[in-house]
Amino acid sequence: MTRSNIYLILAAAGLALAGCNKAESPAEVQRDVTDAQARGERDVADAEAKAQERMAKEQERLENTETHDADQVADRARDASETAAQGDYKVAVARAEATHRIAVEKCKSLQGDAQADCKSRAEADLENAKRAAEARRDGAG
């Protein structure tokens, strides 16, 4: 490979990387944020509906348990509690992911390092929210 080919490759790579952190127009950002909000609302609503459905099934199982069998009642109550905790976790993660998508779309209004920093903060916020949801779930079970 010649020296000029290496320079061309490096220049192309530099241009490609520069394009990654180029600011989008305010109209593009607003459209993308609106789309992310709508998707997030759907995802959270789906997670809530699934959690409610699972909880209703567990509640029904608990109500249909023979009350004279204390061990079985305790098992069903524990199952219901775990189902509720898992449902709460899934809803919290869906909310965190929705918030993350919106934040990333808003970051696209920035340029260069500011955009990269914004996206890094959004990623860190997502990971922190997931860890907090896990801790609540694991503490409830």
Residue frames relative to the residue before (quaternion, step in Angstrom):
aa qw qx qy qz dx dy dz
M 1.0000 0.0000 0.0000 0.0000 0.00 0.00 0.00
T 0.3716 -0.7395 0.5172 0.2179 3.54 -0.85 0.93
R 0.6702 -0.5047 0.3731 0.3961 3.47 -1.33 0.40
S 0.6570 0.5091 -0.3245 0.4515 3.62 0.94 -0.78
N 0.6179 0.5305 -0.3456 0.4662 3.62 1.08 -0.64
I 0.6308 0.5272 -0.3295 0.4643 3.56 1.02 -0.79
Y 0.6567 0.5068 -0.3088 0.4654 3.58 0.97 -0.86
L 0.6364 0.5212 -0.3248 0.4668 3.57 1.02 -0.77
I 0.6523 0.5049 -0.3122 0.4712 3.58 0.94 -0.84
L 0.6634 0.4955 -0.3053 0.4702 3.58 0.92 -0.88
A 0.6472 0.5123 -0.3206 0.4646 3.59 0.98 -0.79
A 0.6525 0.5029 -0.3146 0.4715 3.58 0.95 -0.84
A 0.6481 0.5090 -0.3210 0.4667 3.59 0.95 -0.83
G 0.6419 0.5260 -0.3210 0.4563 3.59 1.00 -0.81
L 0.6595 0.4956 -0.3061 0.4751 3.57 0.95 -0.83
A 0.6398 0.5240 -0.3279 0.4567 3.57 0.99 -0.79
L 0.6748 0.4823 -0.2957 0.4739 3.58 0.94 -0.86
A 0.6294 0.5308 -0.3418 0.4531 3.59 1.00 -0.74
G 0.6499 0.5285 -0.3158 0.4457 3.59 1.03 -0.72
C 0.5879 0.6043 -0.3653 0.3947 3.57 1.13 -0.53
N 0.7786 0.2931 -0.1513 0.5338 3.58 1.07 -0.69
K 0.3486 0.7262 -0.5069 0.3069 3.56 1.13 0.69
A 0.4762 -0.6850 0.4737 0.2822 3.56 -0.92 0.91
E 0.3604 -0.6913 0.5835 0.2274 3.53 -1.15 0.75
S 0.6069 -0.5446 0.4181 0.4004 3.56 -1.22 0.35
P 0.6365 -0.5357 0.3788 0.4055 3.60 -1.15 0.50
A 0.6410 0.5270 -0.3314 0.4489 3.61 1.00 -0.74
E 0.6461 0.5064 -0.3182 0.4742 3.59 1.00 -0.81
V 0.6502 0.5158 -0.3159 0.4598 3.56 0.93 -0.92
Q 0.6649 0.5071 -0.3125 0.4506 3.59 0.85 -0.93
R 0.6452 0.5144 -0.3171 0.4674 3.59 0.96 -0.86
D 0.6842 0.4842 -0.2837 0.4658 3.57 0.91 -0.95
V 0.6273 0.5189 -0.3331 0.4758 3.60 1.04 -0.74
T 0.6470 0.5152 -0.3169 0.4643 3.59 0.93 -0.88
D 0.6502 0.5057 -0.3097 0.4749 3.58 0.98 -0.85
A 0.6585 0.5054 -0.3060 0.4661 3.59 0.95 -0.88
Q 0.6335 0.5251 -0.3310 0.4619 3.60 1.02 -0.77
A 0.6636 0.5023 -0.3045 0.4633 3.58 0.91 -0.91
R 0.6581 0.4950 -0.3120 0.4739 3.57 0.92 -0.87
G 0.6459 0.5307 -0.3144 0.4499 3.57 0.97 -0.85
E 0.6459 0.5144 -0.3187 0.4654 3.57 0.97 -0.86
R 0.6493 0.5055 -0.3179 0.4710 3.60 0.99 -0.82
D 0.6665 0.5121 -0.3035 0.4488 3.59 0.90 -0.92
V 0.6637 0.4868 -0.3046 0.4793 3.58 0.96 -0.86
A 0.6449 0.5142 -0.3231 0.4641 3.60 0.94 -0.83
D 0.6409 0.5126 -0.3229 0.4715 3.59 0.99 -0.79
A 0.6607 0.5037 -0.3075 0.4640 3.58 0.91 -0.90
E 0.6514 0.5063 -0.3145 0.4695 3.59 0.98 -0.82
A 0.6573 0.5108 -0.3160 0.4552 3.59 0.92 -0.86
K 0.6614 0.4963 -0.3071 0.4711 3.58 0.93 -0.85
A 0.6454 0.5158 -0.3204 0.4635 3.58 0.98 -0.82
Q 0.6612 0.5007 -0.3062 0.4673 3.58 0.94 -0.85
E 0.6409 0.5265 -0.3206 0.4574 3.57 1.02 -0.81
R 0.6688 0.4861 -0.2986 0.4767 3.59 0.91 -0.89
M 0.6568 0.5078 -0.3158 0.4593 3.56 0.98 -0.82
A 0.6266 0.5308 -0.3383 0.4596 3.59 1.00 -0.75
K 0.6461 0.5135 -0.3188 0.4661 3.60 0.99 -0.80
E 0.6638 0.4893 -0.3054 0.4761 3.58 0.96 -0.86
Q 0.6331 0.5258 -0.3305 0.4621 3.57 1.01 -0.78
E 0.6430 0.5158 -0.3164 0.4695 3.57 1.01 -0.82
R 0.6343 0.5187 -0.3291 0.4694 3.59 0.98 -0.81
L 0.6502 0.5175 -0.3107 0.4614 3.56 0.99 -0.86
E 0.6784 0.4950 -0.2892 0.4594 3.57 0.92 -0.91
N 0.7073 0.4489 -0.2600 0.4803 3.59 1.12 -0.61
T 0.4835 0.6603 -0.4356 0.3748 3.57 1.28 0.06
E 0.5121 -0.6352 0.4852 0.3145 3.53 -1.01 0.84
T 0.4052 -0.7580 0.4610 0.2209 3.55 -0.62 1.12
H 0.6179 0.5548 -0.3632 0.4226 3.61 1.15 -0.36
D 0.6569 0.4569 -0.3090 0.5141 3.61 1.24 -0.20
A 0.2455 -0.8265 0.4926 0.1182 3.54 0.13 1.36
D 0.6360 0.5298 -0.3408 0.4457 3.61 0.98 -0.74
Q 0.6658 0.4961 -0.3032 0.4676 3.56 0.95 -0.88
V 0.6255 0.5240 -0.3344 0.4716 3.58 1.01 -0.77
A 0.6564 0.5060 -0.3091 0.4665 3.61 0.94 -0.88
D 0.6420 0.5218 -0.3219 0.4603 3.59 0.99 -0.82
R 0.6785 0.4833 -0.2911 0.4705 3.57 0.90 -0.92
A 0.6334 0.5179 -0.3331 0.4686 3.59 1.02 -0.73
R 0.6401 0.5091 -0.3194 0.4786 3.59 1.02 -0.79
D 0.6350 0.5259 -0.3225 0.4650 3.59 0.99 -0.85
A 0.6533 0.5097 -0.3108 0.4657 3.58 0.96 -0.86
S 0.6499 0.5149 -0.3104 0.4649 3.57 0.98 -0.84
E 0.6656 0.4926 -0.2971 0.4753 3.58 0.95 -0.87
T 0.6333 0.5242 -0.3264 0.4664 3.58 1.03 -0.77
A 0.6451 0.5085 -0.3164 0.4745 3.58 0.98 -0.82
A 0.6620 0.5026 -0.3077 0.4631 3.59 0.91 -0.88
Q 0.6583 0.4974 -0.3090 0.4731 3.59 0.97 -0.83
G 0.6391 0.5227 -0.3189 0.4655 3.58 1.02 -0.77
D 0.6431 0.5132 -0.3125 0.4747 3.56 0.96 -0.87
Y 0.6290 0.5385 -0.3217 0.4592 3.57 1.04 -0.83
K 0.6894 0.4866 -0.2887 0.4524 3.58 0.81 -0.99
V 0.6360 0.5055 -0.3268 0.4829 3.59 1.04 -0.72
A 0.6523 0.5123 -0.3181 0.4593 3.60 0.93 -0.86
V 0.6559 0.4944 -0.3158 0.4750 3.60 0.97 -0.80
A 0.6301 0.5253 -0.3366 0.4624 3.59 0.98 -0.80
R 0.6494 0.5052 -0.3128 0.4745 3.60 1.00 -0.82
A 0.6575 0.5136 -0.3058 0.4586 3.57 0.95 -0.91
E 0.6674 0.4893 -0.3047 0.4714 3.58 0.96 -0.82
A 0.6255 0.5238 -0.3372 0.4698 3.58 1.05 -0.70
T 0.6478 0.5086 -0.3054 0.4780 3.57 0.95 -0.90
H 0.6387 0.5339 -0.3133 0.4569 3.57 1.02 -0.84
R 0.6578 0.5074 -0.3179 0.4569 3.60 0.86 -0.91
I 0.6530 0.5054 -0.3127 0.4694 3.58 0.96 -0.86
A 0.6561 0.5185 -0.3121 0.4510 3.58 0.91 -0.91
V 0.6544 0.5075 -0.3165 0.4626 3.58 0.93 -0.86
E 0.6406 0.5116 -0.3312 0.4672 3.59 0.97 -0.78
K 0.6523 0.5039 -0.3158 0.4700 3.59 1.00 -0.76
C 0.5980 0.5735 -0.3523 0.4351 3.58 1.12 -0.67
K 0.6150 0.5901 -0.3430 0.3948 3.56 1.11 -0.64
S 0.5578 0.5771 -0.4046 0.4383 3.59 1.25 -0.04
L 0.6422 0.5114 -0.3055 0.4825 3.58 1.30 -0.30
Q 0.3402 -0.7342 0.5490 0.2096 3.56 -1.30 0.21
G 0.8731 0.1871 -0.0989 0.4392 3.50 -1.36 0.37
D 0.8543 -0.0758 0.0866 0.5069 3.51 -0.97 -0.99
A 0.6052 0.5576 -0.3641 0.4362 3.60 1.04 -0.69
Q 0.6515 0.4966 -0.3146 0.4795 3.60 0.99 -0.79
A 0.6553 0.5107 -0.3121 0.4607 3.58 0.90 -0.89
D 0.6523 0.5081 -0.3088 0.4700 3.59 0.97 -0.86
C 0.6349 0.5370 -0.3164 0.4565 3.56 0.99 -0.88
K 0.6749 0.4846 -0.2886 0.4758 3.57 0.91 -0.93
S 0.6256 0.5324 -0.3356 0.4611 3.60 1.04 -0.73
R 0.6456 0.5060 -0.3145 0.4777 3.59 1.01 -0.83
A 0.6400 0.5215 -0.3247 0.4615 3.58 0.98 -0.84
E 0.6501 0.5103 -0.3093 0.4704 3.58 0.98 -0.84
A 0.6543 0.5039 -0.3084 0.4721 3.59 0.96 -0.86
D 0.6363 0.5237 -0.3247 0.4642 3.59 1.00 -0.81
L 0.6350 0.5254 -0.3247 0.4640 3.58 1.01 -0.81
E 0.6770 0.4886 -0.2969 0.4633 3.58 0.84 -0.94
N 0.6423 0.5137 -0.3203 0.4700 3.60 1.00 -0.79
A 0.6536 0.5066 -0.3143 0.4662 3.60 0.96 -0.83
K 0.6474 0.5089 -0.3195 0.4688 3.60 0.99 -0.78
R 0.6519 0.5050 -0.3185 0.4675 3.59 0.96 -0.83
A 0.6431 0.5133 -0.3220 0.4683 3.59 0.99 -0.80
A 0.6474 0.5086 -0.3171 0.4708 3.59 0.99 -0.80
E 0.6319 0.5226 -0.3256 0.4708 3.58 1.02 -0.77
A 0.6566 0.5168 -0.3102 0.4534 3.56 0.93 -0.90
R 0.6494 0.4961 -0.3217 0.4782 3.61 0.98 -0.81
R 0.6523 0.5158 -0.3142 0.4580 3.57 0.94 -0.88
D 0.7131 0.4603 -0.2609 0.4600 3.56 0.81 -0.99
G 0.6515 0.5097 -0.3100 0.4686 3.56 1.15 -0.57
A 0.6542 0.5179 -0.3005 0.4620 3.56 1.20 -0.57
G 0.6823 0.5371 -0.2812 0.4086 3.56 1.12 -0.68
